[in-house]
Amino acid sequence: MNGGEAAGTGAVIDPLCHPVTDALGDLLATVRRIDPAGELADYIPELARVDANGFGIAATATSGHSYAAGDADRLFTIQSVSKPFVYALALEALGREAVLERVGVEPSGEPFNAISFDQIGRPANPMINAGAIVATSLIPAADAEERFAVIRAGLSAFAGRPLDLAHDVYESESATGDRNRGLAHLARASGMLGSTVADAVEPYFQQCSLLVDTGDLAMMAATLANGGEHPLTGERVVAEAVARDVLSVMASCGMYDRSGDWMFRVGMPAKSGVGGGIVAVTPGQYGIGVYSPPLDSAGNSSRGVAALQLLSAEFGLHMLDRPRESVSAVESIRTDAATGAITVEVRGEIDFVAAEQIVYAAMEAVGGDGSGTHTGTETAALVIDLGSATRATPVAARLMRAMAGDAGTRGYRISVRDPAGILVP
């Protein structure tokens, strides 16, 4: 795993000798002492044979820097942690409305394998088996083999490396998967399945049998945290809006019938799997992967849940925590002593909140009283310098252009230095 380079020094940072790695190791040790109860999944024979003592964690920042502790490189099958990523591929291929016609986004409050359909026959959400099978069936493909190839390539893109299939686990799942076939038949009967039953469930069993480690899960989660762009490869895996939609469903539905308690205690969009994996996301910041096979009564990794609860509390990762201090988009405001021209220097990404800061600061600077209206006898000159800005969202760009267009009526001239063209419609 890459810990990156020290800024300005060129020195390579060893992620194995890093305070973050040490903190993750301490967290695992604390959870081991607590030792929450759990049992191996026994309804899939191959999963009942894994080492119950395995326990690892990895975290990847949207910068691509990764850290890990414990059995972080131990391979295991991804199982239901595949669901949000396949759902993302379906949204990317078909669009939000087409997918919503066939699978909902409401929490079911029921176990992962429940028969949970709404009044029109849609599965409640894509994080339970019924909805995940429908999502798999929606991946455009001619047959089951091609569908799995598309899914495998997509999940490999999220991970940033080719993912291998655990054939023994796939065969075990297929041999014992009659309930999932039953769910697929119900979805097909209501017109929601996008393929034949066999062409949906076999790729579904295969996607659940892909081998990953916690580093893979952390990188996949970091890709969602980064708006669908892989932090290391730079590949645009899914659109930013798709990543947002997936995280929304993970937040409300990802931990099955414990999803409400999870958001209350942990506050991170997450998805668990009966293989012992959990993936969690702090949007715009980190992707986290945890592995420990013993499961609680809801089918979530008992040690994994405890580890992420502790991580959220100690590291302040609850998504609804109020930031203690936010960085202003206005880097500086200066006035030229000779000409009286006012320059507002802007930095970073400009969203609606940042645009409001910029517009208010600029209007306050020229108006003096916060009205944004210059009352002097000479027309004031205002320069908005976007040289250090990286991007503007459409609404932010619209606000900035509106400010420029309104300048004349408020008694000042405005010019915008926009070398990257971030305000161009």
ABEGO torsion letter per residue (X at the ends): XBAEBBBGAGBBBBAABBAAAAAAAAAAAAAAAAGBBBBBBAABAAAAABBAABBBBBBBBAAGBBBBBEBAABBBBAEAAAAAAAAAAAAAAAEAAAAAAABBABBAGBBAABBBBBAAGBBABAABAAAAAAAAAABBBABAAAAAAAAAAAAAAAAGBBBBBBAAAAAAAAAAAAAAAAAAAAAAAAGABABBAAAAAAAAAAAAABBBBAAAAAAAAAAAAAGGBBAAAGBBABBAAAAAAAAAAAAAAAAEAAAAAAAAAAGBBBBBBAAGBBBBBBBGABBBBBBBABBBAAGBBAAAAAAAAAAAAAAGABAABBBABBBBABABBBBBAAAGBBBBBBBEBBBAAAAAAAAAAAAAAAAGAGAGBBABABBBBBBBBAAABABBBAAAAAAAAAAAAAAAAAGBBBBBBBAAGAABX
